[in-house]
Amino acid sequence: MKRGVMSAKSKKTAQSTPSAQFGREGYFVGMAELCERLGVSSSSIRRYVADGVLPAPIKPTPRRLMWPEKQIAEAFEKMTATAHNPL
């Protein structure tokens, strides 16, 4: 299976709980997939990055933004553990 691509069965399972959505070592998430998983717009993702809620993305090309799933999982855990939960 390709990096960042999930089968329909695993996608359905992953969407059942927020903590199960992230954390695979060595995998990256693009903007569209991150928006879908968190249920927010790309503008919200950019605002969370600017506010330091989410880590800065990696830019493999000038027009593409990617986040390591492990970093997103850590940020998500931190958000849910504190009172500051923009999601």
Secondary structure, 3 states (H helix, E strand, C coil): CCCCCCCHHHHHHHCCCHHHHCCCCCCEEEHHHHHHHHCCCHHHHHHHHHHCCCCCCEEEECCEEEEEHHHHHHHHHHHHHCCCCCC
